[in-house]
């Protein structure tokens, strides 16, 4: 079976596509915890239940969140 390679966009001007990268390690610019991590944990909990874990999705989600280290970004928004 032949593997297809993904084509990447090349800039027409020869300049790099990415001009700047900002690392927001403490979630001050973008609320990654509130907008992404909770959703990812809930999605993972759903997948675990669908894969055969004998538990309620909400219970699995709460258990996963208990293991997330507490900090200022863990407070509900």
C-alpha positions in Angstrom: 0.0 0.0 0.0 1.4 3.4 -1.0 1.5 6.0 1.7 0.3 9.5 0.6 2.4 12.4 1.8 0.6 15.5 2.9 1.3 18.5 0.8 2.4 21.6 2.7 1.7 25.1 1.5 4.8 26.9 0.3 5.0 30.6 0.5 4.8 32.3 -2.9 7.3 35.1 -1.9 9.9 32.8 -0.3 9.3 34.2 3.1 8.5 31.9 6.0 4.9 31.1 6.7 5.3 31.4 10.4 6.5 34.8 11.4 6.3 34.6 15.2 5.7 32.1 17.9 4.6 33.0 21.3 4.7 30.6 24.2 2.0 31.4 26.8 3.1 29.1 29.6 0.8 30.5 32.3 -2.4 31.0 30.2 -2.4 34.7 30.5 -3.0 35.4 26.8 -5.1 32.3 25.9 -7.2 30.3 28.4 -6.0 26.9 27.2 -7.2 25.1 30.4 -10.7 26.4 30.2 -11.1 26.2 26.4 -9.0 23.1 25.5 -7.9 21.0 28.4 -11.3 20.4 30.0 -12.7 19.5 26.6 -9.8 17.1 25.9 -10.3 15.4 29.3 -14.0 15.0 28.7 -13.4 13.6 25.2 -10.8 11.2 26.7 -13.3 10.1 29.4 -16.0 9.5 26.7 -13.5 7.4 24.7 -12.6 5.4 27.8 -16.2 4.6 28.5 -16.9 3.7 24.8 -13.8 1.4 24.9 -15.4 -0.6 27.8 -14.6 1.2 31.0 -17.5 0.4 33.4 -18.2 3.9 34.6 -20.2 7.0 33.9 -18.5 9.6 31.6 -19.0 12.3 34.2 -17.4 10.1 36.9 -14.4 9.3 34.7 -14.0 13.0 33.8 -14.1 14.0 37.5 -11.5 11.3 38.3 -9.2 12.5 35.6 -9.6 16.1 36.8 -8.7 15.1 40.4 -5.2 14.1 39.1 -4.6 17.5 37.3 -2.3 19.6 39.5 -4.2 22.4 41.2 -3.1 25.9 40.4 -4.5 29.3 39.4 -5.5 28.1 36.0 -7.5 25.2 37.5 -10.1 27.6 39.0 -13.4 27.7 37.3 -13.9 30.7 35.0 
